[in-house]
Amino acid sequence: MRHALAVMAVLCLPSAALAGPQASNLIINGNFSTSDFTGWSTGGTFIFSGVTTSNFDDYGRPGGAPYALLGPVGGDGTLSQSFADHAGQHLTVSFLLAVDGQTPNDFTASFDGAALLAVSDAPAQGWTEYTYSVTATGLDTLNFSFRDDPGYWALDGISVTQTAVPEPASLAGLGGGLACLAAMLWRTRARKT
């Protein structure tokens, strides 16, 4: 009887309630899947930079996935993207970064002008994930600034995610599922007495 009750309870709850909130990426082309900088604004000294699928400097991504190879000489290049969001909402910014360790080099990641990461003359490092928590203002900008005179930075997997706000229909479905569950429990107790 308990197993049948558990199965019926799962069937009563709407699938949206069981799945929980979903995260959505606010960044366009954060994995450079278009094999270029579509969705991004470039600026500064944006030379010796592009999107590649090669295993250049051992930066290759699994399955030959594209990634940005960034190597401006003599000044910083920039890569930025602005996006709309919900003011006050907590966001998670994350990206993958690698560097060959040749100097001079520098790299800065900033959110609305506030530095998240700022390094210079960084030693060699393989792909490393960086993750930061920020607060949305309604219209935000993620910016990367970089220079590596004799070598390259590699950048991939850029995302800014927010927890999805449940839609009214999902909340109504959850309420209906809970009412169904309560009715089943009431009926089960009524049979026992």
Backbone as JSON Lines, residues from 0, in Angstrom:
{"i":0,"aa":"M","n":[0.82,-1.2,0.0],"ca":[0.0,0.0,0.0],"c":[0.87,1.26,0.0]}
{"i":1,"aa":"R","n":[1.97,1.26,0.8],"ca":[2.84,2.42,0.84],"c":[3.5,2.67,-0.51]}
{"i":2,"aa":"H","n":[3.89,1.57,-1.19],"ca":[4.53,1.73,-2.5],"c":[3.55,2.34,-3.5]}
{"i":3,"aa":"A","n":[2.3,1.89,-3.46],"ca":[1.29,2.44,-4.36],"c":[1.05,3.91,-4.06]}
{"i":4,"aa":"L","n":[1.07,4.29,-2.79],"ca":[0.89,5.68,-2.38],"c":[2.04,6.53,-2.89]}
{"i":5,"aa":"A","n":[3.26,6.02,-2.77],"ca":[4.43,6.76,-3.24],"c":[4.38,6.96,-4.75]}
{"i":6,"aa":"V","n":[4.01,5.95,-5.49],"ca":[3.92,6.06,-6.95],"c":[2.85,7.07,-7.31]}
{"i":7,"aa":"M","n":[1.7,7.03,-6.65],"ca":[0.63,7.97,-6.95],"c":[1.05,9.39,-6.6]}
{"i":8,"aa":"A","n":[1.82,9.57,-5.52],"ca":[2.28,10.91,-5.14],"c":[3.18,11.5,-6.21]}
{"i":9,"aa":"V","n":[4.08,10.69,-6.75],"ca":[4.97,11.16,-7.81],"c":[4.17,11.51,-9.06]}
{"i":10,"aa":"L","n":[3.15,10.71,-9.37],"ca":[2.35,10.97,-10.55],"c":[1.52,12.24,-10.4]}
{"i":11,"aa":"C","n":[1.15,12.6,-9.16],"ca":[0.34,13.79,-8.92],"c":[1.15,15.08,-9.07]}
{"i":12,"aa":"L","n":[2.44,15.03,-8.75],"ca":[3.25,16.24,-8.81],"c":[3.61,16.54,-10.26]}
{"i":13,"aa":"P","n":[3.48,17.78,-10.67],"ca":[3.84,18.13,-12.04],"c":[5.34,18.0,-12.26]}
{"i":14,"aa":"S","n":[5.73,17.67,-13.48],"ca":[7.15,17.44,-13.77],"c":[7.97,18.69,-13.53]}
{"i":15,"aa":"A","n":[7.43,19.89,-13.73],"ca":[8.19,21.11,-13.49],"c":[8.56,21.24,-12.02]}
{"i":16,"aa":"A","n":[7.67,20.78,-11.12],"ca":[7.95,20.85,-9.7],"c":[9.04,19.86,-9.32]}
{"i":17,"aa":"L","n":[9.07,18.7,-9.97],"ca":[10.08,17.7,-9.65],"c":[11.44,18.1,-10.18]}
{"i":18,"aa":"A","n":[11.5,18.79,-11.3],"ca":[12.77,19.16,-11.91],"c":[13.48,20.27,-11.16]}
{"i":19,"aa":"G","n":[12.73,21.15,-10.5],"ca":[13.35,22.27,-9.79],"c":[13.69,23.38,-10.76]}
{"i":20,"aa":"P","n":[14.2,24.49,-10.21],"ca":[14.52,25.62,-11.08],"c":[15.7,25.3,-11.99]}
{"i":21,"aa":"Q","n":[15.67,25.83,-13.2],"ca":[16.72,25.61,-14.18],"c":[17.58,26.87,-14.29]}
{"i":22,"aa":"A","n":[18.86,26.7,-14.54],"ca":[19.75,27.83,-14.75],"c":[19.8,28.13,-16.24]}
{"i":23,"aa":"S","n":[19.83,29.41,-16.58],"ca":[19.93,29.8,-17.98],"c":[21.17,30.68,-18.16]}
{"i":24,"aa":"N","n":[21.9,30.44,-19.24],"ca":[23.11,31.23,-19.51],"c":[22.7,32.52,-20.22]}
{"i":25,"aa":"L","n":[23.11,33.65,-19.66],"ca":[22.79,34.95,-20.23],"c":[23.81,35.36,-21.3]}
{"i":26,"aa":"I","n":[24.9,34.63,-21.41],"ca":[25.95,34.93,-22.39],"c":[25.67,34.23,-23.71]}
{"i":27,"aa":"I","n":[25.83,34.95,-24.8],"ca":[25.69,34.39,-26.14],"c":[27.06,33.9,-26.61]}
{"i":28,"aa":"N","n":[27.14,32.68,-27.11],"ca":[28.36,32.14,-27.69],"c":[29.51,32.08,-26.68]}
{"i":29,"aa":"G","n":[29.2,31.68,-25.45],"ca":[30.22,31.58,-24.4],"c":[31.2,30.44,-24.61]}
{"i":30,"aa":"N","n":[30.85,29.49,-25.48],"ca":[31.76,28.38,-25.81],"c":[32.36,28.56,-27.21]}
{"i":31,"aa":"F","n":[32.15,29.72,-27.8],"ca":[32.69,30.04,-29.13],"c":[32.31,28.98,-30.16]}
{"i":32,"aa":"S","n":[31.11,28.41,-30.0],"ca":[30.65,27.34,-30.88],"c":[30.42,27.81,-32.31]}
{"i":33,"aa":"T","n":[30.35,29.13,-32.53],"ca":[30.21,29.65,-33.88],"c":[31.56,29.77,-34.58]}
{"i":34,"aa":"S","n":[32.62,29.38,-33.86],"ca":[34.01,29.46,-34.35],"c":[34.45,30.88,-34.64]}
{"i":35,"aa":"D","n":[33.79,31.85,-33.99],"ca":[34.21,33.25,-34.1],"c":[33.69,33.98,-32.85]}
{"i":36,"aa":"F","n":[33.74,35.31,-32.87],"ca":[33.34,36.1,-31.7],"c":[31.92,36.65,-31.83]}
{"i":37,"aa":"T","n":[31.03,35.92,-32.51],"ca":[29.63,36.32,-32.61],"c":[29.06,36.55,-31.2]}
{"i":38,"aa":"G","n":[28.36,37.69,-31.02],"ca":[27.76,38.02,-29.73],"c":[28.68,38.83,-28.83]}
{"i":39,"aa":"W","n":[29.95,38.92,-29.18],"ca":[30.95,39.63,-28.36],"c":[31.36,40.93,-29.04]}
{"i":40,"aa":"S","n":[31.74,41.91,-28.23],"ca":[32.34,43.14,-28.73],"c":[33.83,43.03,-28.48]}
{"i":41,"aa":"T","n":[34.63,43.37,-29.48],"ca":[36.08,43.32,-29.34],"c":[36.62,44.74,-29.39]}
{"i":42,"aa":"G","n":[37.78,44.95,-28.76],"ca":[38.36,46.29,-28.77],"c":[39.81,46.27,-28.34]}
{"i":43,"aa":"G","n":[40.36,47.46,-28.22],"ca":[41.75,47.6,-27.82],"c":[42.67,47.06,-28.9]}
{"i":44,"aa":"T","n":[43.79,46.53,-28.48],"ca":[44.76,45.95,-29.4],"c":[44.36,44.5,-29.63]}
{"i":45,"aa":"F","n":[43.4,44.28,-30.49],"ca":[42.84,42.94,-30.69],"c":[43.51,42.26,-31.88]}
{"i":46,"aa":"I","n":[44.84,42.12,-31.78],"ca":[45.59,41.41,-32.82],"c":[46.07,40.08,-32.25]}
{"i":47,"aa":"F","n":[46.42,39.17,-33.1],"ca":[46.88,37.84,-32.7],"c":[45.86,37.17,-31.77]}
{"i":48,"aa":"S","n":[44.59,37.35,-32.07],"ca":[43.5,36.76,-31.28],"c":[42.48,36.17,-32.24]}
{"i":49,"aa":"G","n":[41.91,35.05,-31.87],"ca":[40.9,34.41,-32.7],"c":[40.34,33.19,-32.01]}
{"i":50,"aa":"V","n":[39.49,32.47,-32.71],"ca":[38.9,31.23,-32.2],"c":[39.52,30.08,-32.97]}
{"i":51,"aa":"T","n":[39.92,29.04,-32.26],"ca":[40.57,27.89,-32.88],"c":[40.03,26.59,-32.31]}
{"i":52,"aa":"T","n":[40.25,25.51,-33.02],"ca":[39.93,24.17,-32.51],"c":[41.2,23.34,-32.41]}
{"i":53,"aa":"S","n":[42.34,23.96,-32.68],"ca":[43.61,23.22,-32.69],"c":[44.11,22.97,-31.27]}
{"i":54,"aa":"N","n":[45.14,22.18,-31.16],"ca":[45.75,21.89,-29.88],"c":[46.94,22.8,-29.65]}
{"i":55,"aa":"F","n":[46.81,24.06,-30.06],"ca":[47.88,25.04,-29.96],"c":[48.37,25.18,-28.53]}
{"i":56,"aa":"D","n":[49.68,25.13,-28.31],"ca":[50.28,25.24,-26.96],"c":[49.65,24.25,-25.97]}
{"i":57,"aa":"D","n":[49.18,23.1,-26.47],"ca":[48.52,22.09,-25.64],"c":[47.24,22.6,-24.97]}
{"i":58,"aa":"Y","n":[46.61,23.62,-25.56],"ca":[45.37,24.15,-25.01],"c":[44.14,23.39,-25.5]}
{"i":59,"aa":"G","n":[44.29,22.47,-26.44],"ca":[43.15,21.83,-27.09],"c":[42.04,21.43,-26.15]}
{"i":60,"aa":"R","n":[40.81,21.54,-26.61],"ca":[39.63,21.18,-25.82],"c":[39.17,19.79,-26.25]}
{"i":61,"aa":"P","n":[38.49,19.05,-25.37],"ca":[38.01,17.7,-25.71],"c":[37.17,17.71,-26.98]}
{"i":62,"aa":"G","n":[37.43,16.75,-27.84],"ca":[36.65,16.62,-29.07],"c":[36.92,17.72,-30.08]}
{"i":63,"aa":"G","n":[38.0,18.48,-29.89],"ca":[38.31,19.55,-30.84],"c":[37.34,20.72,-30.74]}
{"i":64,"aa":"A","n":[36.76,20.94,-29.56],"ca":[35.81,22.05,-29.38],"c":[36.53,23.39,-29.53]}
{"i":65,"aa":"P","n":[35.85,24.4,-30.07],"ca":[36.49,25.71,-30.26],"c":[36.72,26.43,-28.93]}
{"i":66,"aa":"Y","n":[37.72,27.28,-28.92],"ca":[38.02,28.13,-27.76],"c":[38.73,29.38,-28.28]}
{"i":67,"aa":"A","n":[38.76,30.44,-27.45],"ca":[39.41,31.69,-27.86],"c":[40.89,31.62,-27.51]}
{"i":68,"aa":"L","n":[41.72,32.04,-28.46],"ca":[43.17,32.12,-28.29],"c":[43.5,33.61,-28.36]}
{"i":69,"aa":"L","n":[44.03,34.19,-27.26],"ca":[44.15,35.63,-27.11],"c":[45.61,36.02,-26.89]}
{"i":70,"aa":"G","n":[46.21,36.78,-27.81],"ca":[47.63,37.12,-27.69],"c":[48.01,38.49,-28.17]}
{"i":71,"aa":"P","n":[47.28,39.55,-27.8],"ca":[47.67,40.89,-28.23],"c":[49.1,41.24,-27.79]}
{"i":72,"aa":"V","n":[49.77,42.01,-28.64],"ca":[51.13,42.45,-28.38],"c":[51.14,43.97,-28.27]}
{"i":73,"aa":"G","n":[51.82,44.51,-27.25],"ca":[51.99,45.95,-27.12],"c":[50.85,46.68,-26.43]}
{"i":74,"aa":"G","n":[49.77,46.04,-26.15],"ca":[48.63,46.66,-25.45],"c":[47.53,45.64,-25.25]}
{"i":75,"aa":"D","n":[46.62,45.94,-24.36],"ca":[45.54,45.01,-24.04],"c":[44.44,45.0,-25.1]}
{"i":76,"aa":"G","n":[43.93,43.81,-25.4],"ca":[42.73,43.65,-26.19],"c":[41.58,43.44,-25.23]}
{"i":77,"aa":"T","n":[40.34,43.64,-25.7],"ca":[39.18,43.42,-24.84],"c":[38.13,42.59,-25.57]}
{"i":78,"aa":"L","n":[37.39,41.87,-24.77],"ca":[36.28,41.04,-25.23],"c":[35.18,41.27,-24.22]}
{"i":79,"aa":"S","n":[34.01,41.78,-24.66],"ca":[32.95,42.09,-23.7],"c":[31.59,41.75,-24.26]}
{"i":80,"aa":"Q","n":[30.64,41.61,-23.34],"ca":[29.26,41.33,-23.72],"c":[28.34,41.91,-22.65]}
{"i":81,"aa":"S","n":[27.3,42.63,-23.1],"ca":[26.29,43.18,-22.2],"c":[25.01,42.37,-22.34]}
{"i":82,"aa":"F","n":[24.24,42.29,-21.27],"ca":[23.03,41.47,-21.27],"c":[22.04,42.01,-20.24]}
{"i":83,"aa":"A","n":[20.76,41.77,-20.51],"ca":[19.7,42.16,-19.59],"c":[19.45,41.02,-18.6]}
{"i":84,"aa":"D","n":[19.08,41.39,-17.38],"ca":[18.77,40.41,-16.35],"c":[17.78,41.03,-15.37]}
{"i":85,"aa":"H","n":[17.58,40.41,-14.22],"ca":[16.65,40.91,-13.2],"c":[17.44,41.59,-12.1]}
{"i":86,"aa":"A","n":[17.25,42.9,-11.91],"ca":[17.98,43.66,-10.9],"c":[17.82,43.01,-9.53]}
{"i":87,"aa":"G","n":[18.92,42.89,-8.82],"ca":[18.92,42.32,-7.47],"c":[19.1,40.82,-7.42]}
{"i":88,"aa":"Q","n":[18.99,40.16,-8.56],"ca":[19.14,38.7,-8.58],"c":[20.61,38.32,-8.47]}
{"i":89,"aa":"H","n":[20.85,37.21,-7.79],"ca":[22.21,36.69,-7.65],"c":[22.57,35.9,-8.91]}
{"i":90,"aa":"L","n":[23.75,36.2,-9.46],"ca":[24.24,35.55,-10.67],"c":[25.56,34.84,-10.37]}
{"i":91,"aa":"T","n":[25.87,33.84,-11.17],"ca":[27.16,33.16,-11.09],"c":[27.89,33.36,-12.41]}
{"i":92,"aa":"V","n":[29.08,33.94,-12.32],"ca":[29.94,34.14,-13.48],"c":[31.0,33.05,-13.45]}
{"i":93,"aa":"S","n":[31.19,32.35,-14.56],"ca":[32.26,31.34,-14.6],"c":[32.88,31.3,-15.99]}
{"i":94,"aa":"F","n":[34.15,30.88,-16.02],"ca":[34.87,30.73,-17.29],"c":[36.08,29.85,-17.06]}
{"i":95,"aa":"L","n":[36.59,29.3,-18.16],"ca":[37.8,28.48,-18.14],"c":[38.93,29.3,-18.74]}
{"i":96,"aa":"L","n":[40.11,29.24,-18.11],"ca":[41.25,30.05,-18.55],"c":[42.53,29.23,-18.47]}
{"i":97,"aa":"A","n":[43.4,29.41,-19.45],"ca":[44.72,28.77,-19.46],"c":[45.73,29.79,-19.97]}
{"i":98,"aa":"V","n":[46.99,29.63,-19.6],"ca":[48.04,30.54,-20.06],"c":[49.34,29.76,-20.21]}
{"i":99,"aa":"D","n":[50.17,30.19,-21.17],"ca":[51.43,29.48,-21.41],"c":[52.57,29.93,-20.5]}
{"i":100,"aa":"G","n":[52.39,31.01,-19.75],"ca":[53.39,31.45,-18.79],"c":[54.48,32.33,-19.35]}
{"i":101,"aa":"Q","n":[54.42,32.67,-20.63],"ca":[55.41,33.57,-21.19],"c":[55.08,34.99,-20.76]}
{"i":102,"aa":"T","n":[56.08,35.77,-20.41],"ca":[55.85,37.12,-19.9],"c":[56.49,38.15,-20.82]}
{"i":103,"aa":"P","n":[55.95,39.36,-20.85],"ca":[54.9,39.89,-20.0],"c":[53.51,39.42,-20.46]}
{"i":104,"aa":"N","n":[52.63,39.24,-19.48],"ca":[51.23,38.92,-19.77],"c":[50.36,39.52,-18.69]}
{"i":105,"aa":"D","n":[49.1,39.77,-19.01],"ca":[48.12,40.2,-18.0],"c":[46.73,39.78,-18.45]}
{"i":106,"aa":"F","n":[45.85,39.61,-17.48],"ca":[44.47,39.21,-17.76],"c":[43.59,39.78,-16.65]}
{"i":107,"aa":"T","n":[42.49,40.4,-17.05],"ca":[41.51,40.91,-16.08],"c":[40.11,40.51,-16.54]}
{"i":108,"aa":"A","n":[39.32,39.98,-15.61],"ca":[37.9,39.72,-15.84],"c":[37.15,40.67,-14.92]}
{"i":109,"aa":"S","n":[36.18,41.41,-15.48],"ca":[35.42,42.34,-14.65],"c":[33.93,42.26,-14.96]}
{"i":110,"aa":"F","n":[33.14,42.59,-13.96],"ca":[31.69,42.61,-14.06],"c":[31.23,44.01,-13.71]}
{"i":111,"aa":"D","n":[30.65,44.7,-14.67],"ca":[30.24,46.1,-14.49],"c":[31.38,46.97,-13.98]}
{"i":112,"aa":"G","n":[32.59,46.73,-14.46],"ca":[33.74,47.55,-14.11],"c":[34.46,47.12,-12.84]}
{"i":113,"aa":"A","n":[33.88,46.21,-12.07],"ca":[34.53,45.73,-10.84],"c":[35.33,44.46,-11.18]}
{"i":114,"aa":"A","n":[36.61,44.48,-10.86],"ca":[37.48,43.35,-11.18],"c":[37.09,42.1,-10.41]}
{"i":115,"aa":"L","n":[36.94,41.0,-11.14],"ca":[36.73,39.69,-10.53],"c":[38.08,38.97,-10.4]}
{"i":116,"aa":"L","n":[38.91,39.1,-11.43],"ca":[40.22,38.47,-11.48],"c":[41.17,39.44,-12.17]}
{"i":117,"aa":"A","n":[42.34,39.66,-11.59],"ca":[43.35,40.51,-12.21],"c":[44.71,39.88,-11.93]}
{"i":118,"aa":"V","n":[45.39,39.43,-12.99],"ca":[46.71,38.81,-12.84],"c":[47.67,39.41,-13.87]}
{"i":119,"aa":"S","n":[48.94,39.42,-13.51],"ca":[49.96,39.82,-14.47],"c":[51.18,38.93,-14.27]}
{"i":120,"aa":"D","n":[51.91,38.73,-15.36],"ca":[53.07,37.83,-15.36],"c":[52.71,36.48,-14.73]}
{"i":121,"aa":"A","n":[51.58,35.95,-15.15],"ca":[51.08,34.67,-14.61],"c":[51.96,33.52,-15.08]}
{"i":122,"aa":"P","n":[52.25,32.56,-14.19],"ca":[52.99,31.37,-14.6],"c":[52.09,30.46,-15.44]}
{"i":123,"aa":"A","n":[52.69,29.52,-16.11],"ca":[51.92,28.58,-16.94],"c":[50.89,27.86,-16.09]}
{"i":124,"aa":"Q","n":[49.7,27.71,-16.64],"ca":[48.64,26.93,-15.99],"c":[47.74,26.34,-17.06]}
{"i":125,"aa":"G","n":[47.32,25.1,-16.85],"ca":[46.37,24.47,-17.75],"c":[44.98,25.04,-17.51]}
{"i":126,"aa":"W","n":[43.99,24.46,-18.18],"ca":[42.62,24.93,-18.06],"c":[42.19,24.94,-16.6]}
{"i":127,"aa":"T","n":[41.76,26.1,-16.12],"ca":[41.33,26.28,-14.73],"c":[39.99,27.0,-14.75]}
{"i":128,"aa":"E","n":[39.04,26.51,-13.95],"ca":[37.73,27.17,-13.89],"c":[37.73,28.23,-12.8]}
{"i":129,"aa":"Y","n":[37.22,29.39,-13.14],"ca":[37.05,30.5,-12.19],"c":[35.56,30.76,-12.07]}
{"i":130,"aa":"T","n":[35.08,30.93,-10.82],"ca":[33.67,31.13,-10.56],"c":[33.5,32.26,-9.54]}
{"i":131,"aa":"Y","n":[32.55,33.15,-9.82],"ca":[32.31,34.31,-8.96],"c":[30.81,34.53,-8.8]}
{"i":132,"aa":"S","n":[30.41,35.05,-7.64],"ca":[29.02,35.42,-7.38],"c":[28.92,36.94,-7.48]}
{"i":133,"aa":"V","n":[27.92,37.41,-8.22],"ca":[27.69,38.84,-8.41],"c":[26.2,39.11,-8.28]}
{"i":134,"aa":"T","n":[25.86,40.39,-8.2],"ca":[24.45,40.8,-8.12],"c":[24.08,41.57,-9.37]}
{"i":135,"aa":"A","n":[22.98,41.2,-9.97],"ca":[22.51,41.83,-11.21],"c":[21.99,43.23,-10.96]}
{"i":136,"aa":"T","n":[22.12,44.1,-11.96],"ca":[21.6,45.46,-11.87],"c":[20.45,45.71,-12.84]}
{"i":137,"aa":"G","n":[20.18,44.76,-13.74],"ca":[19.16,44.92,-14.76],"c":[19.76,44.96,-16.15]}
{"i":138,"aa":"L","n":[20.93,45.57,-16.27],"ca":[21.71,45.56,-17.52],"c":[23.17,45.53,-17.11]}
{"i":139,"aa":"D","n":[23.85,44.43,-17.39],"ca":[25.21,44.23,-16.91],"c":[26.17,43.93,-18.06]}
{"i":140,"aa":"T","n":[27.47,44.1,-17.79],"ca":[28.5,43.84,-18.79],"c":[29.62,43.0,-18.18]}
{"i":141,"aa":"L","n":[29.96,41.93,-18.88],"ca":[31.11,41.1,-18.53],"c":[32.22,41.47,-19.5]}
{"i":142,"aa":"N","n":[33.4,41.79,-18.97],"ca":[34.5,42.25,-19.8],"c":[35.78,41.48,-19.46]}
{"i":143,"aa":"F","n":[36.52,41.12,-20.51],"ca":[37.84,40.51,-20.36],"c":[38.84,41.43,-21.04]}
{"i":144,"aa":"S","n":[39.97,41.68,-20.37],"ca":[41.06,42.48,-20.92],"c":[42.32,41.63,-20.81]}
{"i":145,"aa":"F","n":[43.16,41.6,-21.87],"ca":[44.26,40.64,-21.89],"c":[45.4,41.11,-22.79]}
{"i":146,"aa":"R","n":[46.58,40.6,-22.46],"ca":[47.79,40.84,-23.25],"c":[48.75,39.69,-22.96]}
{"i":147,"aa":"D","n":[49.41,39.22,-23.99],"ca":[50.45,38.21,-23.81],"c":[51.42,38.36,-24.97]}
{"i":148,"aa":"D","n":[52.41,39.23,-24.77],"ca":[53.3,39.61,-25.88],"c":[53.97,38.42,-26.59]}
{"i":149,"aa":"P","n":[54.58,37.49,-25.85],"ca":[55.22,36.41,-26.6],"c":[54.34,35.17,-26.76]}
{"i":150,"aa":"G","n":[53.21,35.11,-26.08],"ca":[52.41,33.89,-26.09],"c":[50.92,34.17,-26.16]}
{"i":151,"aa":"Y","n":[50.14,33.27,-25.54],"ca":[48.68,33.34,-25.65],"c":[47.99,32.94,-24.34]}
{"i":152,"aa":"W","n":[46.85,33.58,-24.12],"ca":[45.87,33.13,-23.14],"c":[44.85,32.3,-23.91]}
{"i":153,"aa":"A","n":[44.21,31.34,-23.24],"ca":[43.12,30.58,-23.84],"c":[41.9,30.74,-22.94]}
{"i":154,"aa":"L","n":[40.73,30.98,-23.53],"ca":[39.51,31.28,-22.8],"c":[38.36,30.48,-23.39]}
{"i":155,"aa":"D","n":[37.5,29.92,-22.52],"ca":[36.37,29.11,-22.98],"c":[35.35,28.98,-21.86]}
{"i":156,"aa":"G","n":[34.21,28.38,-22.19],"ca":[33.19,28.03,-21.19],"c":[32.66,29.2,-20.39]}
{"i":157,"aa":"I","n":[32.46,30.33,-21.03],"ca":[32.02,31.54,-20.32],"c":[30.51,31.48,-20.09]}
{"i":158,"aa":"S","n":[30.11,31.67,-18.84],"ca":[28.67,31.68,-18.56],"c":[28.34,32.66,-17.44]}
{"i":159,"aa":"V","n":[27.17,33.23,-17.52],"ca":[26.57,34.01,-16.45],"c":[25.19,33.39,-16.27]}
{"i":160,"aa":"T","n":[24.97,32.76,-15.13],"ca":[23.71,32.04,-14.93],"c":[22.92,32.61,-13.77]}
{"i":161,"aa":"Q","n":[21.63,32.47,-13.9],"ca":[20.7,32.87,-12.85],"c":[19.74,31.72,-12.61]}
{"i":162,"aa":"T","n":[19.18,31.67,-11.43],"ca":[18.18,30.66,-11.15],"c":[16.86,31.14,-11.72]}
{"i":163,"aa":"A","n":[16.23,30.3,-12.5],"ca":[14.98,30.67,-13.15],"c":[13.9,30.94,-12.11]}
{"i":164,"aa":"V","n":[13.1,31.97,-12.34],"ca":[11.97,32.29,-11.48],"c":[10.8,31.42,-11.93]}
{"i":165,"aa":"P","n":[10.15,30.66,-11.0],"ca":[9.04,29.8,-11.41],"c":[7.91,30.63,-12.04]}
{"i":166,"aa":"E","n":[7.35,30.11,-13.11],"ca":[6.23,30.77,-13.75],"c":[4.96,30.5,-12.95]}
{"i":167,"aa":"P","n":[3.96,31.39,-13.02],"ca":[2.71,31.18,-12.29],"c":[2.06,29.84,-12.6]}
{"i":168,"aa":"A","n":[2.13,29.38,-13.83],"ca":[1.52,28.08,-14.2],"c":[2.22,26.94,-13.47]}
{"i":169,"aa":"S","n":[3.54,27.04,-13.29],"ca":[4.28,26.0,-12.56],"c":[3.86,25.98,-11.1]}
{"i":170,"aa":"L","n":[3.7,27.18,-10.52],"ca":[3.28,27.25,-9.12],"c":[1.87,26.7,-8.95]}
{"i":171,"aa":"A","n":[0.99,27.0,-9.91],"ca":[-0.37,26.47,-9.84],"c":[-0.36,24.95,-9.96]}
{"i":172,"aa":"G","n":[0.49,24.43,-10.85],"ca":[0.61,22.97,-11.0],"c":[1.14,22.32,-9.74]}
{"i":173,"aa":"L","n":[2.08,22.97,-9.08],"ca":[2.61,22.44,-7.83],"c":[1.52,22.44,-6.76]}
{"i":174,"aa":"G","n":[0.73,23.52,-6.7],"ca":[-0.37,23.57,-5.73],"c":[-1.38,22.47,-5.99]}
{"i":175,"aa":"G","n":[-1.7,22.23,-7.27],"ca":[-2.64,21.15,-7.61],"c":[-2.08,19.79,-7.24]}
{"i":176,"aa":"G","n":[-0.78,19.59,-7.46],"ca":[-0.14,18.32,-7.11],"c":[-0.16,18.09,-5.61]}
{"i":177,"aa":"L","n":[0.09,19.14,-4.84],"ca":[0.06,19.01,-3.38],"c":[-1.37,18.75,-2.89]}
{"i":178,"aa":"A","n":[-2.36,19.36,-3.52],"ca":[-3.76,19.11,-3.15],"c":[-4.11,17.65,-3.44]}
{"i":179,"aa":"C","n":[-3.65,17.12,-4.58],"ca":[-3.88,15.72,-4.94],"c":[-3.26,14.8,-3.9]}
{"i":180,"aa":"L","n":[-2.05,15.12,-3.49],"ca":[-1.34,14.32,-2.49],"c":[-2.08,14.36,-1.15]}
{"i":181,"aa":"A","n":[-2.55,15.53,-0.75],"ca":[-3.31,15.64,0.5],"c":[-4.59,14.82,0.44]}
{"i":182,"aa":"A","n":[-5.27,14.84,-0.69],"ca":[-6.49,14.05,-0.84],"c":[-6.19,12.57,-0.73]}
{"i":183,"aa":"M","n":[-5.09,12.11,-1.31],"ca":[-4.72,10.69,-1.22],"c":[-4.43,10.3,0.23]}
{"i":184,"aa":"L","n":[-3.72,11.17,0.94],"ca":[-3.41,10.88,2.34],"c":[-4.69,10.83,3.18]}
{"i":185,"aa":"W","n":[-5.61,11.77,2.94],"ca":[-6.87,11.8,3.68],"c":[-7.66,10.53,3.41]}
{"i":186,"aa":"R","n":[-7.69,10.11,2.13],"ca":[-8.43,8.91,1.78],"c":[-7.82,7.67,2.43]}
{"i":187,"aa":"T","n":[-6.49,7.6,2.46],"ca":[-5.81,6.46,3.08],"c":[-6.13,6.41,4.57]}
{"i":188,"aa":"R","n":[-6.11,7.54,5.25],"ca":[-6.42,7.57,6.68],"c":[-7.88,7.24,6.94]}
{"i":189,"aa":"A","n":[-8.76,7.68,6.04],"ca":[-10.18,7.41,6.2],"c":[-10.45,5.9,6.11]}
{"i":190,"aa":"R","n":[-9.73,5.19,5.27],"ca":[-9.9,3.72,5.14],"c":[-9.46,3.0,6.41]}
{"i":191,"aa":"K","n":[-8.43,3.51,7.06],"ca":[-7.89,2.84,8.25],"c":[-8.83,2.98,9.45]}
{"i":192,"aa":"T","n":[-9.71,3.97,9.49],"ca":[-10.6,4.15,10.63],"c":[-11.96,3.58,10.41]}
